[in-house]
Amino acid sequence: MNTEYDDLIISLKDKIFKLIVLVNELKNKNNVLLKNKAELEFQLNEKNKIISEVERKYKNLKIGKLIDISGKEVNDARLKINRIVREVDNCIALLND
């Protein structure tokens, strides 16, 4: 009967050891995944900054194109500029409130 308990104890020790090894492997994988996540978040932030910069340049280009209009389109350009100025004024008013 003593040998049965010894076999049971040995079996339990073996299973516990395997569980410890498995937990350590999972911790290592988790650490790797967390590092990858941090790196991907950094890359995403960098890409978002680039996108914002490109959008800003695009808006500036559109405004510049409005200003560079030939003689017969001057009236339309004035209307568009006036609309843009009103939008800016509205934004400033909203910010002041």
N, C-alpha and C positions, 0 to 999 in steps of 0.2 A: 504494500500500500504506500509505503514511503517513496518508492520509485515512481508511482503514478503522480504523486504531488511534485516530485522533482521534475518529471517530464512536463507537467502542466506549468510549472514555474519557468522552466527553460523556454517553453513555447510562448508564454506571456512576455518574457524578456525579449525574445526574438521579434515578436509583433510590435512591442513598444519601441525597440530600436528601429524597425522599419518605418514606424510612424514618425519618429524623430527625424529620420533621414528625409522622409517625404515633406515634412513641415519645413525643414531647412531648404530643400529644393524650391518649394513654393514661395518661401520668403525671398530667395534669390531672384526668382522669376518676377515677383512683384516689384522688387527694387529696380530691375531692368525695365519693366514696363513703366514705372514711375519716372525714371530718367528719360525714357523715350517720350512720354507724355509731356514732360517739361520742355524738352527740345522742340517738339512739334508745336507747343503753345508759343514758344519764342519765335519759331519760323512763321506761324500764323500772324503774330503781332507785326513782324517785319513786313510781311506781305500786305497786311492791312494798311500800314503806313505808306507803302509804295502805291497802293490803290488810291488812297486819299490824296497823295501828291499828284498822281496822274489825273484824278478827277478835278483837282484845283487848277491844274495847267489847262485842262480841256475847257473848263468854264472861262478861264482867262482868254483862251484862244477864241472862243465863241464871242466874247465881248469885243475882243480886238477885231474880229471879222465884221462885227456890226459897225464899228467905227470906220472901217476901211471900205466904204460903199461908194459907188459911183454917183454922179450928180442927180440922176432921176430918182434914185432911191433914198435921197437925203431926207425926205419927208417921213418915209417909213422908219428910217433910222432914228430920227428925232422922236417919233412916237415910241419906239422900243426903248430908247434911252430914258424917256420920261416915265415909262412903265417901270423900268428897273429902279429909277430914283424913287418912285412912289413905294415900291416894294422895300427898298432900303429904309425909307422913312418909316414905313409901318413896322419894320423889324426894330428900329431904334425906339419907336414909341412903345412897343411891347416890352422891350428890355427895360425901359424907364418905369413901367408900371410894376 
